[in-house]
């Protein structure tokens, strides 16, 4: 999960539903140029990181390779699954191992966005990790 920031779609209802179904949730935690994921327990203490984004403190961390599904925020996406974030590369560095899909099939990266963030075509770089799918108010598109 991500904790919504600066106009990103809110995941509050999804977080509540996942908790009702006993799902373990993790949220990004930034450490310099790296990103890890800490458990987002109901009693988790949240703190603001250097971007002003809330993140859990003191939660159990999980290896990114052990996550099943990642809901990823984005600034823009195209119909090939190319994603642009805020430009710091946290998701691309954290999930770089997914560039070789023949060896790694999880986690699935699901972009969460508004339909107005869809653009016709984005240039991709060798370090970009493509989305598995994107969910907007118009539906879900798999790539």
VOPAGU-2260 file (C-alpha; in pm, 1 decimal, decimal comma):
REM VOPAGU-2260
SITE   aa  ch    i         X         Y         Z
SITE  UNK   A    0       0,0       0,0       0,0
SITE  UNK   A    1      96,3     361,5     -15,1
SITE  UNK   A    2     -30,6     635,2     208,9
SITE  UNK   A    3    -187,0     895,2     -19,5
SITE  UNK   A    4      -6,7    1224,8     -61,6
SITE  UNK   A    5     -56,8    1542,3    -263,6
SITE  UNK   A    6    -374,8    1450,9    -454,3
SITE  UNK   A    7    -305,1    1078,8    -499,5
SITE  UNK   A    8    -610,3     850,5    -485,0
SITE  UNK   A    9    -698,7     759,0    -127,0
SITE  UNK   A   10    -662,4     392,9     -34,1
SITE  UNK   A   11    -833,0     433,6     306,5
SITE  UNK   A   12   -1140,2     222,5     217,1
SITE  UNK   A   13    -923,2     -48,0      62,1
SITE  UNK   A   14    -697,0     -52,6     366,6
SITE  UNK   A   15    -998,4     -93,3     596,4
SITE  UNK   A   16   -1142,6    -374,1     381,6
SITE  UNK   A   17    -809,1    -556,5     364,5
SITE  UNK   A   18    -775,6    -540,5     742,5
SITE  UNK   A   19   -1129,0    -681,9     786,3
SITE  UNK   A   20   -1018,3    -976,8     573,4
SITE  UNK   A   21    -703,2   -1034,1     777,6
SITE  UNK   A   22    -454,2    -916,3     515,6
SITE  UNK   A   23    -112,9    -796,5     625,7
SITE  UNK   A   24     -39,0    -453,6     483,8
SITE  UNK   A   25     293,9    -282,9     432,0
SITE  UNK   A   26     372,6      75,7     338,8
SITE  UNK   A   27     688,4     231,4     192,9
SITE  UNK   A   28     956,6     368,5     422,9
SITE  UNK   A   29    1236,3     576,9     274,8
SITE  UNK   A   30    1596,8     548,8     393,8
SITE  UNK   A   31    1809,4     792,8     196,5
SITE  UNK   A   32    1794,8     663,2    -163,1
SITE  UNK   A   33    1641,2     326,4     -75,5
SITE  UNK   A   34    1286,8     217,3      -1,6
SITE  UNK   A   35    1173,9     -64,8     224,7
SITE  UNK   A   36     828,1    -170,0     341,8
SITE  UNK   A   37     712,8    -172,3     704,9
SITE  UNK   A   38     395,8    -333,4     834,5
SITE  UNK   A   39     103,1     -95,5     851,1
SITE  UNK   A   40     -66,8    -218,6    1166,2
SITE  UNK   A   41    -379,8     -47,3    1298,1
SITE  UNK   A   42    -178,1      79,0    1593,2
SITE  UNK   A   43     120,1     180,9    1377,7
SITE  UNK   A   44     278,1     511,0    1464,8
SITE  UNK   A   45     313,2     723,9    1153,3
SITE  UNK   A   46     576,2     988,6    1093,2
SITE  UNK   A   47     636,4    1225,8     805,8
SITE  UNK   A   48     941,2    1157,5     590,4
SITE  UNK   A   49    1155,7    1421,2     420,0
SITE  UNK   A   50     900,6    1453,4     133,3
SITE  UNK   A   51     614,5    1511,3     378,2
SITE  UNK   A   52     467,7    1163,5     315,2
SITE  UNK   A   53     341,9     957,3     608,6
SITE  UNK   A   54     517,7     627,5     672,3
SITE  UNK   A   55     498,9     366,9     950,5
SITE  UNK   A   56     769,0     369,0    1215,3
SITE  UNK   A   57     891,9      62,9    1403,1
SITE  UNK   A   58     679,7    -184,5    1205,2
SITE  UNK   A   59     812,9    -522,6    1096,6
SITE  UNK   A   60     978,7    -492,0     757,2
SITE  UNK   A   61     934,2    -732,2     467,4
SITE  UNK   A   62    1169,7    -811,7     180,4
SITE  UNK   A   63    1026,6    -663,6    -142,2
SITE  UNK   A   64    1061,1   -1008,1    -307,0
SITE  UNK   A   65     812,6   -1152,1     -56,3
SITE  UNK   A   66     529,6    -909,9    -133,8
SITE  UNK   A   67     243,7   -1041,2    -349,0
SITE  UNK   A   68      93,0    -715,7    -475,7
SITE  UNK   A   69     225,2    -358,8    -466,8
SITE  UNK   A   70     -14,0     -67,9    -509,5
SITE  UNK   A   71     207,2     199,2    -659,0
SITE  UNK   A   72     136,0     571,5    -687,7
SITE  UNK   A   73     227,8     748,0   -1007,8
SITE  UNK   A   74     227,4    1079,8   -1186,7
SITE  UNK   A   75     154,1     941,3   -1535,3
SITE  UNK   A   76     121,2     608,7   -1718,8
SITE  UNK   A   77      67,3     488,6   -2073,6
SITE  UNK   A   78    -104,8     191,8   -2239,1
SITE  UNK   A   79     215,0     -17,9   -2231,6
SITE  UNK   A   80     252,3      -4,4   -1853,3
SITE  UNK   A   81     523,8     257,6   -1847,9
SITE  UNK   A   82     500,3     451,2   -1523,1
SITE  UNK   A   83     640,8     786,9   -1422,3
SITE  UNK   A   84     663,3     860,4   -1052,8
SITE  UNK   A   85     790,2    1174,8    -887,4
SITE  UNK   A   86    1130,2    1121,7   -1046,7
SITE  UNK   A   87    1346,8     992,7    -766,0
SITE  UNK   A   88    1349,9     625,4    -878,9
SITE  UNK   A   89    1252,7     462,0    -548,1
SITE  UNK   A   90    1014,9     205,0    -700,6
SITE  UNK   A   91    1249,3     129,6    -992,6
SITE  UNK   A   92    1544,4      68,6    -759,1
SITE  UNK   A   93    1342,4    -134,7    -509,2
SITE  UNK   A   94    1180,8    -357,2    -772,9
SITE  UNK   A   95    1460,6    -365,0   -1030,3
SITE  UNK   A   96    1471,1    -743,1    -999,3
SITE  UNK   A   97    1133,7    -751,8   -1181,6
SITE  UNK   A   98    1287,6    -635,7   -1509,4
SITE  UNK   A   99    1356,0   -1002,9   -1584,4
SITE  UNK   A  100     999,0   -1137,5   -1562,5
SITE  UNK   A  101    1109,1   -1487,2   -1662,6
SITE  UNK   A  102    1282,8   -1524,7   -1327,3
SITE  UNK   A  103    1053,2   -1320,2   -1100,6
SITE  UNK   A  104     674,6   -1306,6   -1124,2
SITE  UNK   A  105     601,2   -1129,6    -799,4
SITE  UNK   A  106     525,8    -889,5    -668,3
SITE  UNK   A  107     273,9    -762,2    -918,3
SITE  UNK   A  108     299,2    -383,2    -952,6
SITE  UNK   A  109     -46,9    -229,9    -977,6
SITE  UNK   A  110     -48,7     141,5   -1049,5
SITE  UNK   A  111    -326,6     338,5    -880,2
SITE  UNK   A  112    -421,1     656,4   -1061,3
SITE  UNK   A  113    -689,8     875,4   -1204,2
SITE  UNK   A  114    -780,5     824,1   -1569,3
SITE  UNK   A  115    -664,5    1178,9   -1645,8
SITE  UNK   A  116    -309,4    1062,5   -1566,9
SITE  UNK   A  117    -311,4     834,3   -1872,6
SITE  UNK   A  118     -99,1     968,6   -2158,0
SITE  UNK   A  119     -61,6     829,4   -2512,5
SITE  UNK   A  120     303,2     727,7   -2492,3
SITE  UNK   A  121     589,5     765,6   -2246,0
SITE  UNK   A  122     954,9     713,5   -2320,7
SITE  UNK   A  123    1096,1     431,7   -2111,4
SITE  UNK   A  124    1448,4     385,6   -1981,9
SITE  UNK   A  125    1643,7      65,3   -1926,4
SITE  UNK   A  126    1600,6     100,1   -1549,0
SITE  UNK   A  127    1221,0     146,5   -1556,8
SITE  UNK   A  128    1013,1    -131,5   -1404,2
SITE  UNK   A  129     684,8    -162,5   -1595,0
SITE  UNK   A  130     348,2    -195,5   -1427,2
SITE  UNK   A  131     161,6    -526,3   -1431,7
SITE  UNK   A  132    -168,8    -334,6   -1440,9
SITE  UNK   A  133    -323,2       0,1   -1353,7
SITE  UNK   A  134    -647,4      73,9   -1167,2
SITE  UNK   A  135    -835,5     397,2   -1227,6
SITE  UNK   A  136   -1194,4     507,4   -1174,6
SITE  UNK   A  137   -1260,2     372,1   -1528,9
SITE  UNK   A  138   -1147,7      17,7   -1441,7
SITE  UNK   A  139    -841,2    -203,7   -1439,0
SITE  UNK   A  140    -612,0    -250,8   -1738,4
SITE  UNK   A  141    -354,3    -530,2   -1746,2
SITE  UNK   A  142     -41,3    -493,0   -1953,5
